[in-house]
Amino acid sequence: MARKPMIPTLLLTSLLLLSGHAGEAAGDDAEPLVDPETGLPITSRPTAYGRYLNSKFLNVASSHNGGKTQAGHAQEGFSAASSIDGVTTGEFGWAYHGRLDKAICMYTFQKSYRVSQIRLLSGVSRFTDHHVTAFQLWYANNTAAMLPPSVHWFPHYHWHPIMDLQSVTLDTVVVGNRVFTNGEEEIVLRFSPLFASTILLKIDAADSPSSNAVVTEFEVFTADPSEVSGPQSTKVIEYVDHSWVSPPPKNVMWRAVDA
């Protein structure tokens, strides 16, 4: 039987080097993934239902797109950076060891973007606990924005509440910039497009006995160019009382919209 021609070793090595497969797995973690169906960058990994949240808009919080984090406190092995690494499965993410007084994380983008949607995944693969059940969302479009110490907020930190949040997912109550859930793994929120260079997540409650949660992934998406921008906040919040957490007050209206 005739033998197949062998590719010279030098040529084979050159081909491997050119294709990026020599000595390591294919792909570069620094490069954005591409949806094979649309050819567009994938901005979030599949949800628990095996579908992408979207691949049309850019996830500006992702480390693949230049996003960075700074947290008030992080449990060992559960750094804030783990909540923007694109991994939406498994038990890891950002955890704060039950320190609700330090459960603050600042998600800074590579530059200012016009954004209108946030997805929060928490307690993935943990089933009964370590989900975020109450949290607040703030934004800043100023390079001088800083991580506030503990839960006190002062004018020079440049933070403004996202006030017109609407829930896309079920079992979610929205009151101003505060969000209350029943412990769902996936929370998707929409709001009027605004320009922001950083989003701040303040966790008020979780469903574990120690009040600890694991933020598996935090994603912020750019707005559709056709969407009308909301008014930019100019009033600085001097102080916000964080003593009120969950459950929400009586007679709260559920604000939910179809996906």
C-alpha positions in Angstrom: 0.0 0.0 0.0 1.4 3.4 -1.0 2.5 5.6 1.9 1.0 9.1 2.3 3.5 11.9 1.7 4.9 13.3 4.9 5.0 17.0 5.6 8.6 18.2 6.3 9.2 18.9 10.0 10.3 22.5 9.4 7.2 23.2 7.3 4.8 21.6 9.9 6.4 23.7 12.7 6.0 26.8 10.7 2.3 26.0 10.0 1.7 25.4 13.7 3.3 28.7 14.7 1.3 30.6 12.1 -2.0 29.0 13.3 -1.2 29.7 17.0 -1.4 26.0 18.0 2.2 25.4 19.0 2.5 24.4 22.6 -0.8 25.9 23.7 -4.6 25.6 23.2 -6.1 27.5 20.3 -7.3 31.0 20.8 -6.1 34.1 22.6 -7.9 35.0 25.8 -7.2 38.7 25.1 -9.2 38.5 21.8 -13.0 38.7 21.9 -14.9 35.5 21.0 -16.9 35.5 17.7 -20.4 34.1 17.2 -20.0 31.6 14.3 -23.6 32.4 13.1 -23.4 36.2 13.0 -19.6 36.8 12.8 -20.1 39.4 15.6 -18.1 39.6 18.9 -19.8 37.5 21.6 -20.3 39.8 24.6 -21.6 37.2 27.0 -21.4 33.5 27.4 -24.5 31.2 27.2 -27.1 31.5 30.0 -28.4 28.6 31.9 -30.9 28.1 29.0 -28.1 27.6 26.5 -28.5 30.9 24.7 -26.6 34.2 24.5 -28.1 37.3 26.1 -27.1 39.0 22.9 -24.2 39.3 20.5 -25.3 42.6 19.0 -24.1 45.0 21.7 -20.7 45.2 23.4 -20.3 44.1 27.0 -18.1 47.0 28.1 -17.6 45.6 31.6 -15.8 42.5 30.3 -12.1 42.2 30.9 -11.8 41.0 27.3 -13.0 44.5 26.3 -10.8 46.4 28.7 -13.0 46.4 31.8 -11.5 46.5 35.3 -12.8 46.1 38.9 -12.2 47.5 42.3 -14.1 46.1 45.3 -14.5 47.2 48.9 -13.7 43.7 50.1 -13.0 40.3 48.4 -12.9 36.8 49.8 -9.8 34.8 49.2 -10.1 33.0 45.9 -13.1 35.1 44.9 -11.7 38.3 43.5 -13.8 40.9 41.8 -11.9 40.3 38.6 -13.6 36.9 38.5 -16.9 38.6 37.9 -15.9 40.0 34.5 -13.9 37.1 33.1 -16.7 35.9 30.8 -17.2 32.6 32.7 -20.8 32.2 33.6 -20.7 28.6 34.8 -19.1 27.0 37.9 -19.1 28.3 41.5 -16.6 31.1 41.2 -16.9 34.9 41.0 -16.7 37.8 43.3 -17.6 37.2 47.0 -17.2 39.5 49.9 -17.2 37.0 52.9 -20.5 38.3 54.2 -19.2 41.9 54.7 -22.3 43.8 53.6 -20.6 47.0 54.8 -17.9 46.4 52.2 -20.0 44.7 49.5 -19.3 47.4 46.9 -17.7 46.9 43.6 -16.8 49.4 40.9 -16.8 48.2 37.3 -14.7 50.6 35.2 -14.8 50.6 31.4 -12.0 51.3 29.0 -13.7 54.6 28.1 -17.0 56.3 28.3 -19.8 54.4 26.6 -23.5 54.9 26.0 -25.1 52.0 27.9 -28.7 50.8 28.6 -28.6 47.2 29.9 -27.1 45.2 32.8 -27.1 41.5 33.5 -26.2 40.2 36.9 -25.5 36.5 37.5 -25.1 35.3 41.1 -24.9 32.0 42.9 -24.6 30.0 39.7 -24.3 26.3 40.4 -25.1 26.8 44.1 -28.8 26.2 43.8 -30.2 27.3 47.2 -28.0 30.1 48.4 -25.3 32.7 47.7 -27.6 34.7 45.4 -27.9 38.5 45.6 -31.4 39.3 46.8 -31.1 43.1 47.1 -28.7 45.6 45.4 -28.3 49.1 44.2 -26.9 50.4 40.9 -25.0 53.7 40.5 -23.1 55.2 37.6 -20.4 57.8 36.9 -19.1 59.4 33.8 -16.1 61.0 35.4 -12.5 59.8 35.7 -12.4 61.2 39.2 -15.1 58.7 40.4 -13.8 56.7 43.4 -14.8 53.7 45.4 -16.7 55.1 48.5 -15.5 54.0 51.9 -17.9 51.5 53.5 -21.5 52.6 52.8 -21.1 56.4 53.1 -21.5 58.5 49.9 -20.2 62.1 49.6 -20.4 64.6 46.7 -16.8 64.3 45.7 -17.3 60.6 44.7 -19.3 61.6 41.5 -21.9 58.9 41.7 -25.5 59.1 40.5 -28.3 56.5 40.8 -29.7 54.8 37.8 -33.3 55.7 38.4 -35.4 54.3 35.6 -34.5 50.6 35.8 -36.9 48.1 34.3 -36.7 44.4 34.9 -36.6 42.0 31.9 -36.5 38.9 34.2 -39.4 37.8 36.4 -39.6 37.9 40.2 -37.8 41.2 40.4 -39.0 44.4 42.2 -37.4 47.7 41.2 -37.7 50.7 43.5 -35.6 53.7 42.2 -32.1 52.4 41.8 -32.7 49.5 44.2 -33.5 46.0 43.0 -35.0 43.1 45.0 -35.2 39.5 43.9 -36.2 36.1 45.2 -32.7 34.7 44.7 -32.7 34.2 40.9 -29.4 33.3 39.3 -30.0 35.7 36.4 -31.2 39.3 36.6 -31.5 41.5 33.5 -32.3 45.2 33.7 -32.9 47.9 31.1 -32.8 51.6 31.5 -32.7 54.8 29.4 -29.4 55.1 27.6 -26.8 57.1 29.5 -23.1 57.8 29.1 -21.0 56.1 31.8 -17.4 55.2 32.3 -18.1 53.1 35.4 -21.0 51.4 37.2 -21.0 50.7 40.9 -22.8 47.7 42.4 -23.8 47.9 46.0 -25.1 44.6 47.5 -27.6 45.0 50.4 -28.7 41.4 51.0 -28.1 37.8 50.0 -29.8 34.5 50.7 -27.0 32.7 52.5 -27.0 32.4 56.3 -23.8 34.6 56.4 -25.3 37.2 53.9 -22.5 36.3 51.5 -23.1 36.1 47.8 -21.1 35.1 44.7 -21.4 37.5 41.8 -20.6 35.0 39.0 -20.7 37.6 36.3 -21.6 41.3 35.9 -22.2 42.6 32.4 -23.0 46.1 31.1 -24.1 46.5 27.4 -24.0 49.3 25.0 -27.2 50.9 23.8 -28.8 50.7 20.4 -28.0 53.8 18.4 -31.7 54.3 17.7 -32.6 54.5 21.4 -33.3 57.9 22.8 -30.9 58.9 25.7 -32.3 59.7 29.1 -31.5 62.9 30.9 -28.0 63.0 32.4 -28.0 63.5 36.1 -26.5 66.7 37.3 -27.6 66.6 40.9 -25.0 65.0 43.3 -26.4 62.7 46.0 -24.9 64.0 49.2 -25.8 61.0 51.4 -27.9 57.9 51.0 -29.3 56.0 54.0 -28.5 52.3 53.5 -30.3 51.1 56.6 -33.3 50.1 54.5 -32.6 46.8 52.6 -35.1 44.0 52.1 -37.9 43.1 52.1 -39.3 46.0 50.0 -42.1 48.2 51.4 -45.8 47.4 51.0 -47.7 48.5 47.9 -44.6 48.3 45.7 -45.5 48.1 42.0 -43.8 45.3 40.0 -42.1 46.8 36.9 -41.3 44.1 34.4 -41.1 44.2 30.6 -40.9 41.5 28.0 -37.5 40.4 26.9 
